[in-house]
Amino acid sequence: MNSNHLLLEEPMRMASILEPSRPSYFPSMTKIVGTLGPKSRSVEVISRCLMAGMSVARFDFTWGDAEFHQETLENLKIAIKKTKKLCSVMLDTTGPEVLVVNKGDHPIPLEADSFVVLTADQEKEATSDLLPVNFGGLAKAVKPGDTIFLGQYLFTGSETTSVWLEVSEVKGDDVVCLIKNSAVLAGTLYTLHVSQVISTWGVKNNVDFLSLSHTRSGQDIREAREYLSKLGDLSQTQIFAKIENVEGLVNFDEILQEADGIILARGNLGIDLPPEKVFLFQKAAVYKCNMAGKPAVVTRVVDSMTDNLRPTRAEATDVANAVLDGADAILLGAETMRGLYPVETISIVGKICGESEKVYNQDSYFKNTVKYVGEPMSHMESIASSAVRAAIKVKASIIICFTSSGRAARLIAKYRPTMPVLSVVIPHLKTNQLRWTFTGGFEARQSLIIRGLFPMLADPQHPGGSKSATNETVLKVALDHGRNIGVIKSHDRVVVCQKVGDDSVVKIIELED
């Protein structure tokens, strides 16, 4: 399996580029987050998305009501049972965005070089001369010369449906702006309070991930985590900080320390940052995430596939570069939510990721990570890095990791092995004095956003304690699963990382006929 992996520095036969890619049970090690919406909410389409490689389903509450998203989620559950493909759920909330209040739901034409007033008085009618907004402090937050962006950039990215404004004058609570380009703003734009969505829809459905929009500081994460801790099972929900403004960039290190993962919202970042600076932030942010062992998710990669069956050459290269930078997952927004080709988009992005992974410089990455971690390593970090080093040296087909919390498997994935990591999650029985429940579901689903990590739940009848016979039984189940899905075969070598009593053990086994 590893023989196909090349370093970019190595000479490559140009003719080999024309050789077709071999199909695999895992389309790519890099994960794909798909946003479910009007074009991707039926059981049939969701099933095809799962088969194409989607491992995380994103529910975007910046539009649509809770009932609409609930129906979509129920269809997802049916699709998961139908395809036998595990999928986690991400709830994406609205943040403190400045939105136009267009109560009449009518198109608003804006002409370049004309003036428009942004007012905090939401009772007024939206016209070409006056735009009510839902932010009462706008007049205090801007000054003459500042630029303001308005429009449905998430859905279109088109300059004909979004507008750049330059602040000309501030009058009381009103902001007078010069219109920089002609555009037509359409649709009812509204916001939904974050806590309301989480405490109702989030709690009801035990969401795996919360995407916290417009994260500005580590305090934002701490407040969100404190809020989740009071909502029962949502105390296990992982918080992903969505970095989409300069403030989030400046405070990135403290945000990374508090968050469970990072989403680089390049659509918004591309507004706040000069275009030539976006890639620099992406590379720096992904590197910091890699070294911290926290997943990095990159957005806005194949926008043109919203309406087209193939990505542009630049978009295909952009996906590849995100993988080579070290991204854990690619997040698809409008492409799958309202795009014409949601399944094809997931499939093509997965293929690009798979090809990119073949030339990922794992050797250089491994050395840099070990150097960054330094000495002395923690016990678990040492075991994880040793397991990856051993797997590469013996050309193992797969790494099998027994885990309860998921931490051991995440540490192995941190070192970016070139082979899949099968995370065998061991359930544990717990009680709240009223009922018994098994842990493990959250831990398994939350690994679906981490590059190279593929979970399976062990049988609750085998708690995976220190008994050798129990461990061997669970290992046999994992090996049989690997054979059934085609990632291992007779005479392949497999690296196993597990606890035996109080000791952590890394062993190499060779499969028999």
C-alpha positions as CSV (number, residue, x, y, z in Angstrom):
1,M,0.0,0.0,0.0
2,N,2.9,2.3,0.8
3,S,4.8,1.6,-2.3
4,N,2.6,4.1,-4.1
5,H,3.7,7.0,-1.9
6,L,6.3,9.2,-3.5
7,L,8.0,12.3,-2.3
8,L,7.6,15.4,-4.3
9,E,11.3,15.7,-4.6
10,E,11.6,12.3,-6.2
11,P,11.6,12.0,-10.0
12,M,8.3,10.8,-11.3
13,R,7.6,9.1,-14.6
14,M,5.3,11.5,-16.4
15,A,3.4,8.6,-18.0
16,S,2.5,7.3,-14.5
17,I,0.3,10.3,-14.1
18,L,-2.0,8.9,-16.8
19,E,-2.5,5.6,-15.0
20,P,-6.0,5.3,-13.5
21,S,-6.3,5.5,-9.7
22,R,-7.1,2.2,-8.0
23,P,-10.4,2.2,-6.2
24,S,-10.3,1.9,-2.4
25,Y,-12.7,1.5,0.4
26,F,-11.4,4.8,1.8
27,P,-11.5,7.3,-1.1
28,S,-8.9,9.4,0.8
29,M,-7.3,9.8,4.2
30,T,-8.4,13.4,4.2
31,K,-12.0,13.7,5.3
32,I,-14.9,15.5,3.6
33,V,-17.5,17.6,5.4
34,G,-20.7,18.0,3.3
35,T,-23.3,20.7,4.0
36,L,-26.8,19.2,3.6
37,G,-29.5,21.4,2.2
38,P,-32.2,21.7,-0.5
39,K,-30.3,19.7,-3.1
40,S,-28.8,17.1,-0.7
41,R,-31.5,16.2,1.9
42,S,-33.2,13.1,0.4
43,V,-32.3,9.7,1.7
44,E,-31.2,8.7,-1.8
45,V,-28.8,11.7,-2.3
46,I,-27.4,11.5,1.2
47,S,-26.8,7.8,0.8
48,R,-24.8,8.5,-2.4
49,C,-22.9,11.3,-0.6
50,L,-21.9,8.8,2.1
51,M,-20.8,6.3,-0.4
52,A,-18.8,9.0,-2.3
53,G,-16.8,9.8,0.9
54,M,-18.7,12.3,3.1
55,S,-17.9,11.5,6.7
56,V,-19.3,14.6,8.4
57,A,-22.7,16.1,7.7
58,R,-22.9,19.9,8.4
59,F,-26.2,21.6,9.3
60,D,-25.9,25.3,8.5
61,F,-28.3,27.3,10.8
62,T,-27.5,30.6,9.1
63,W,-30.6,29.8,7.0
64,G,-33.6,27.4,7.2
65,D,-35.6,26.6,10.3
66,A,-35.1,23.8,12.9
67,E,-38.0,21.7,11.4
68,F,-36.3,21.7,8.0
69,H,-33.0,20.6,9.4
70,Q,-34.6,18.0,11.6
71,E,-36.2,16.3,8.6
72,T,-32.8,16.3,6.9
73,L,-31.2,14.7,9.9
74,E,-33.8,12.0,10.1
75,N,-33.1,11.2,6.4
76,L,-29.3,11.1,7.3
77,K,-30.0,8.5,10.0
78,I,-31.9,6.3,7.5
79,A,-29.1,6.7,5.0
80,I,-26.4,5.7,7.6
81,K,-28.3,2.5,8.3
82,K,-28.9,1.9,4.6
83,T,-25.2,2.3,3.6
84,K,-23.6,1.1,6.9
85,K,-21.4,4.2,6.7
86,L,-20.8,6.1,10.0
87,C,-21.3,9.8,9.8
88,S,-21.0,12.6,12.4
89,V,-23.1,15.7,12.7
90,M,-21.8,19.3,12.8
91,L,-24.0,22.2,13.9
92,D,-22.9,25.5,12.3
93,T,-24.3,28.5,14.1
94,T,-24.6,32.1,13.1
95,G,-22.2,34.6,14.5
96,P,-22.2,38.3,15.1
97,E,-22.6,39.1,11.5
98,V,-24.1,42.4,10.2
99,L,-27.1,41.4,8.2
100,V,-29.5,43.4,6.1
101,V,-33.1,43.2,7.3
102,N,-35.2,42.9,4.1
103,K,-38.7,42.3,5.5
104,G,-40.3,42.8,2.1
105,D,-38.2,40.0,0.7
106,H,-37.7,41.9,-2.6
107,P,-34.6,42.4,-4.6
108,I,-32.6,45.6,-3.8
109,P,-30.7,47.1,-6.7
110,L,-27.6,49.1,-5.8
111,E,-25.8,51.3,-8.4
112,A,-22.1,52.0,-8.3
113,D,-21.0,55.5,-7.3
114,S,-24.3,56.1,-5.6
115,F,-24.8,56.5,-1.8
116,V,-26.7,54.2,0.6
117,V,-27.4,54.6,4.3
118,L,-27.0,51.7,6.7
119,T,-29.4,52.3,9.7
120,A,-29.9,50.5,12.9
121,D,-33.7,51.2,12.7
122,Q,-34.9,47.8,11.7
123,E,-38.5,49.0,11.4
124,K,-37.7,50.9,8.2
125,E,-38.2,49.4,4.7
126,A,-35.1,48.3,2.8
127,T,-34.6,50.3,-0.4
128,S,-31.8,51.2,-2.8
129,D,-31.1,54.3,-0.6
130,L,-31.6,52.8,2.9
131,L,-30.6,49.4,4.3
132,P,-31.7,48.5,7.9
133,V,-29.1,46.2,9.6
134,N,-29.4,44.1,12.7
135,F,-26.4,45.6,14.5
136,G,-27.1,48.6,16.6
137,G,-23.4,49.4,17.3
138,L,-22.4,49.7,13.6
139,A,-22.0,53.4,13.7
140,K,-19.5,53.1,16.6
141,A,-17.6,50.3,15.0
142,V,-16.7,52.0,11.7
143,K,-15.1,55.2,10.5
144,P,-14.9,57.1,7.2
145,G,-12.7,55.2,4.8
146,D,-13.6,51.7,6.1
147,T,-15.0,49.1,3.8
148,I,-18.1,47.0,4.4
149,F,-19.1,43.9,2.5
150,L,-22.8,42.9,2.1
151,G,-24.3,40.0,0.2
152,Q,-24.9,36.2,0.1
153,Y,-21.3,35.4,-0.6
154,L,-21.7,32.0,1.0
155,F,-24.2,31.0,-1.7
156,T,-22.8,32.6,-4.8
157,G,-19.5,34.5,-4.4
158,S,-20.7,36.6,-7.3
159,E,-20.0,40.3,-7.5
160,T,-23.4,40.8,-9.1
161,T,-25.2,39.7,-5.9
162,S,-22.8,41.2,-3.3
163,V,-21.6,44.7,-2.8
164,W,-18.6,46.5,-1.4
165,L,-19.3,49.8,0.4
166,E,-16.9,52.5,1.5
167,V,-17.9,54.4,4.7
168,S,-18.3,58.1,3.7
169,E,-19.8,59.6,6.8
170,V,-21.3,58.6,10.2
171,K,-24.4,60.5,11.3
172,G,-25.7,59.4,14.7
173,D,-26.7,55.7,14.4
174,D,-26.6,55.9,10.6
175,V,-23.7,55.1,8.3
176,V,-23.5,56.8,4.9
177,C,-21.7,54.6,2.4
178,L,-20.4,55.0,-1.2
179,I,-21.4,52.0,-3.3
180,K,-18.3,50.6,-5.1
181,N,-20.0,48.1,-7.5
182,S,-23.4,47.6,-8.9
183,A,-25.3,44.6,-7.5
184,V,-28.7,43.3,-6.6
185,L,-29.2,42.1,-3.0
186,A,-32.0,39.5,-2.8
187,G,-33.8,37.4,-0.2
188,T,-34.7,37.7,3.4
189,L,-31.5,37.9,5.5
190,Y,-32.0,37.0,9.2
191,T,-30.0,35.7,12.1
192,L,-30.9,33.0,14.7
193,H,-29.6,33.3,18.3
194,V,-26.8,30.8,18.9
195,S,-27.9,29.6,22.3
196,Q,-31.4,29.0,21.2
197,V,-30.3,26.6,18.4
198,I,-27.9,24.7,20.6
199,S,-30.2,24.3,23.6
200,T,-33.1,23.0,21.4
201,W,-31.9,21.3,18.2
202,G,-28.4,20.6,19.4
203,V,-29.5,18.9,22.7
204,K,-32.2,17.0,21.0
205,N,-29.8,15.4,18.5
206,N,-26.6,15.1,20.5
207,V,-24.5,16.8,17.9
208,D,-20.9,15.8,17.6
209,F,-19.4,19.1,16.6
210,L,-20.3,22.8,17.2
211,S,-18.9,25.2,14.6
212,L,-18.5,28.5,16.5
213,S,-18.8,31.2,13.9
214,H,-16.7,34.4,14.0
215,T,-14.5,33.2,16.9
216,R,-12.5,36.2,18.1
217,S,-10.7,34.9,21.2
218,G,-10.1,32.0,23.5
219,Q,-12.7,33.5,25.8
220,D,-15.4,32.8,23.1
221,I,-14.5,29.1,23.3
222,R,-14.4,29.0,27.1
223,E,-17.9,30.6,27.2
224,A,-19.3,28.2,24.7
225,R,-17.8,25.2,26.5
226,E,-19.2,26.4,29.8
227,Y,-22.6,26.7,28.2
228,L,-22.4,23.2,26.7
229,S,-21.4,21.7,30.0
230,K,-24.8,22.6,31.4
231,L,-26.7,20.8,28.6
232,G,-26.3,17.1,29.5
233,D,-24.7,15.0,26.8
234,L,-23.5,18.1,24.9
235,S,-20.7,18.4,27.4
236,Q,-19.0,15.8,25.1
237,T,-19.6,18.0,21.9
238,Q,-16.4,19.2,20.4
239,I,-16.1,22.9,19.6
240,F,-14.5,23.9,16.4
241,A,-13.5,27.6,16.2
242,K,-14.4,29.2,12.9
243,I,-11.6,31.7,12.0
244,E,-13.0,34.3,9.6
245,N,-11.8,37.7,10.7
246,V,-8.6,39.6,11.6
247,E,-9.3,39.4,15.3
248,G,-9.5,35.6,15.1
249,L,-6.2,35.6,13.2
250,V,-4.4,37.8,15.8
251,N,-5.7,35.7,18.7
252,F,-5.2,32.4,16.8
253,D,-2.8,30.8,19.3
254,E,-5.0,31.2,22.3
255,I,-8.1,30.1,20.3
256,L,-6.2,26.9,19.2
257,Q,-5.3,26.1,22.8
258,E,-9.0,26.3,23.8
259,A,-10.7,24.8,20.8
260,D,-11.0,21.1,19.7
261,G,-10.4,22.0,16.1
262,I,-10.1,24.9,13.7
263,I,-12.2,25.8,10.6
264,L,-10.5,28.2,8.2
265,A,-13.4,30.1,6.8
266,R,-11.6,31.4,3.7
267,G,-14.7,33.1,2.3
268,N,-14.8,35.6,5.1
269,L,-11.0,35.7,5.6
270,G,-10.7,36.7,1.9
271,I,-12.8,39.8,2.7
272,D,-10.8,40.9,5.8
273,L,-7.4,39.9,4.4
274,P,-5.7,41.0,1.1
275,P,-6.0,38.1,-1.4
276,E,-2.2,37.6,-1.4
277,K,-2.2,37.0,2.3
278,V,-4.8,34.3,2.6
279,F,-2.6,31.4,1.6
280,L,0.1,32.5,4.1
281,F,-2.5,32.4,7.0
282,Q,-3.7,29.0,5.7
283,K,-0.2,27.5,5.8
284,A,0.7,28.9,9.1
285,A,-2.7,28.0,10.8
286,V,-2.7,24.4,9.4
287,Y,0.9,23.9,10.6
288,K,0.0,25.1,14.1
289,C,-3.0,22.7,14.1
290,N,-0.8,19.8,13.0
291,M,1.8,20.4,15.7
292,A,-1.0,20.7,18.3
293,G,-2.6,17.5,17.1
294,K,-5.9,19.2,16.4
295,P,-7.9,18.9,13.2
296,A,-7.7,21.7,10.6
297,V,-10.6,22.1,8.2
298,V,-10.3,24.2,5.0
299,T,-13.4,25.7,3.3
300,R,-14.3,27.3,-0.1
301,V,-12.3,25.1,-2.4
302,V,-14.5,24.2,-5.4
303,D,-17.1,27.0,-5.6
304,S,-17.6,26.6,-9.3
305,M,-18.9,23.1,-8.8
306,T,-22.1,24.6,-7.5
307,D,-23.2,24.9,-11.1
308,N,-20.6,22.8,-13.0
309,L,-19.7,19.2,-13.1
310,R,-15.9,19.8,-13.0
311,P,-13.8,22.1,-10.9
312,T,-11.5,24.6,-12.5
313,R,-7.8,23.8,-12.7
314,A,-7.1,26.4,-10.0
315,E,-9.7,24.8,-7.7
316,A,-8.3,21.3,-8.2
317,T,-4.8,22.6,-7.4
318,D,-6.2,24.5,-4.4
319,V,-7.6,21.2,-2.9
320,A,-4.3,19.5,-3.5
321,N,-2.4,22.2,-1.8
322,A,-4.7,22.1,1.2
323,V,-3.9,18.4,1.6
324,L,-0.1,19.0,1.1
325,D,-0.3,21.8,3.7
326,G,-1.7,19.2,6.1
327,A,-5.4,19.8,6.3
328,D,-7.5,17.1,8.0
329,A,-10.7,17.8,6.2
330,I,-12.2,19.8,3.3
331,L,-15.5,21.5,4.0
332,L,-18.0,21.8,1.1
333,G,-20.7,24.5,1.6
334,A,-22.8,25.7,-1.3
335,E,-21.4,23.0,-3.5
336,T,-23.3,20.3,-1.7
337,M,-26.1,22.4,0.0
338,R,-27.6,23.9,-3.1
339,G,-25.3,22.8,-5.9
340,L,-26.4,20.8,-8.8
341,Y,-23.8,18.0,-8.3
342,P,-23.4,17.3,-4.6
343,V,-22.4,13.6,-5.0
344,E,-20.0,14.3,-7.9
345,T,-18.4,17.1,-6.0
346,I,-17.7,14.9,-3.0
347,S,-16.3,12.2,-5.3
348,I,-14.0,14.5,-7.2
349,V,-12.7,16.3,-4.1
350,G,-12.0,12.8,-2.6
351,K,-10.1,11.7,-5.7
352,I,-8.0,14.9,-5.7
353,C,-7.2,14.4,-2.0
354,G,-6.3,10.7,-2.6
355,E,-3.8,11.6,-5.4
356,S,-2.3,14.5,-3.3
357,E,-1.7,12.1,-0.3
358,K,0.5,9.9,-2.5
359,V,3.1,12.7,-2.8
360,Y,2.7,14.0,0.7
361,N,6.2,14.3,2.3
362,Q,5.5,12.2,5.4
363,D,9.1,11.7,6.2
364,S,9.8,15.4,6.5
365,Y,6.6,16.0,8.4
366,F,7.3,13.2,10.9
367,K,10.8,14.6,11.6
368,N,9.5,18.1,12.1
369,T,6.7,16.9,14.4
370,V,9.1,14.9,16.6
371,K,11.5,17.9,16.7
372,Y,8.6,20.2,17.6
373,V,7.3,17.9,20.4
374,G,10.9,17.7,21.8
375,E,12.2,15.6,24.6
376,P,11.3,14.1,26.9
377,M,8.1,13.0,25.1
378,S,5.0,12.1,27.1
379,H,4.4,8.3,27.5
380,M,1.5,8.4,25.0
381,E,3.2,10.6,22.5
382,S,6.2,8.2,22.5
383,I,4.0,5.2,21.9
384,A,2.1,6.9,19.1
385,S,5.2,8.1,17.2
386,S,6.8,4.7,17.7
387,A,3.7,2.9,16.2
388,V,3.8,5.2,13.1
389,R,7.6,4.8,12.7
390,A,7.3,1.0,13.0
391,A,4.3,0.8,10.5
392,I,6.3,2.7,7.9
393,K,9.5,0.7,8.4
394,V,7.7,-2.6,8.0
395,K,5.4,-1.3,5.2
396,A,2.3,-2.2,7.2
397,S,-1.1,-2.0,5.5
398,I,-2.9,-0.6,8.5
399,I,-2.5,0.5,12.1
400,I,-5.0,-0.8,14.6
401,C,-5.4,1.2,17.8
402,F,-7.5,0.2,20.8
403,T,-8.9,3.3,22.5
404,S,-11.6,4.4,24.9
405,S,-11.4,8.2,24.9
406,G,-10.0,8.4,21.3
407,R,-6.9,10.2,22.5
408,A,-4.4,7.4,21.6
409,A,-5.8,7.1,18.1
410,R,-5.7,10.9,17.6
411,L,-2.1,11.0,18.7
412,I,-1.2,8.3,16.1
413,A,-3.0,10.2,13.4
414,K,-1.1,13.4,14.4
415,Y,2.1,11.8,13.0
416,R,0.4,11.3,9.6
417,P,1.0,7.6,8.9
418,T,0.7,6.8,5.2
419,M,-1.6,3.9,5.9
420,P,-5.2,4.1,7.5
421,V,-5.5,4.0,11.3
422,L,-8.4,1.7,12.3
423,S,-9.5,3.1,15.7
424,V,-11.2,0.4,17.7
425,V,-13.3,2.3,20.3
426,I,-13.9,0.2,23.4
427,P,-17.3,1.0,25.0
428,H,-17.6,1.5,28.7
429,L,-20.7,1.2,30.9
430,K,-21.7,4.2,32.9
431,T,-24.7,5.3,35.0
432,N,-26.3,8.5,36.1
433,Q,-28.0,6.6,39.0
434,L,-31.2,6.3,36.8
435,R,-30.1,4.3,33.8
436,W,-27.1,2.5,32.3
437,T,-25.5,3.7,29.1
438,F,-22.5,2.8,27.0
439,T,-19.9,5.4,26.1
440,G,-18.1,5.2,22.7
441,G,-20.5,6.6,20.2
442,F,-19.3,10.2,20.5
443,E,-15.6,9.2,20.5
444,A,-16.1,7.1,17.3
445,R,-18.0,9.7,15.4
446,Q,-15.7,12.6,16.4
447,S,-12.7,10.8,14.8
448,L,-14.5,11.0,11.4
449,I,-13.0,14.5,10.9
450,I,-9.4,13.5,11.6
451,R,-7.2,12.7,8.7
452,G,-6.4,9.0,8.3
453,L,-8.5,7.9,11.3
454,F,-11.3,5.4,10.6
455,P,-13.4,4.2,13.7
456,M,-15.2,1.0,14.5
457,L,-17.1,0.2,17.8
458,A,-16.0,-2.9,19.6
459,D,-18.7,-5.3,21.0
460,P,-19.9,-4.1,24.4
461,Q,-19.7,-7.7,25.6
462,H,-16.0,-7.4,25.3
463,P,-15.0,-4.5,27.5
464,G,-11.3,-4.7,26.5
465,G,-9.8,-5.0,29.9
466,S,-6.5,-6.6,30.7
467,K,-7.6,-10.1,29.9
468,S,-5.5,-11.4,27.0
469,A,-8.3,-13.6,25.6
470,T,-10.6,-10.6,25.4
471,N,-8.0,-8.4,23.6
472,E,-7.4,-11.2,21.1
473,T,-11.1,-11.6,20.4
474,V,-11.5,-7.8,19.7
475,L,-8.4,-7.8,17.6
476,K,-9.7,-10.7,15.5
477,V,-12.9,-8.8,14.9
478,A,-10.9,-5.7,13.8
479,L,-8.8,-7.8,11.5
480,D,-11.8,-9.5,10.0
481,H,-13.3,-6.0,9.4
482,G,-10.1,-4.9,7.7
483,R,-10.3,-8.0,5.4
484,N,-13.9,-7.5,4.6
485,I,-13.4,-3.9,3.5
486,G,-10.3,-4.8,1.5
487,V,-7.6,-2.8,3.3
488,I,-5.7,-5.8,4.5
489,K,-5.1,-9.3,2.9
490,S,-3.1,-12.4,3.6
491,H,0.6,-11.9,4.4
492,D,0.1,-8.2,5.0
493,R,1.8,-6.7,8.1
494,V,-0.3,-4.9,10.7
495,V,0.8,-2.7,13.6
496,V,-1.3,-3.0,16.7
497,C,-1.3,-0.4,19.5
498,Q,-3.2,-1.5,22.7
499,K,-3.2,-1.5,26.5
500,V,-2.2,-4.8,28.2
501,G,-2.9,-4.2,31.9
502,D,-1.2,-0.9,32.8
503,D,1.2,-1.1,29.9
504,S,1.0,0.3,26.4
505,V,2.1,-2.2,23.8
506,V,3.0,-1.8,20.1
507,K,3.3,-5.1,18.2
508,I,3.7,-6.1,14.6
509,I,1.8,-9.1,13.3
510,E,1.8,-10.8,9.8
511,L,-1.4,-12.2,8.6
512,E,-1.7,-15.8,7.7
513,D,-3.7,-17.3,4.8
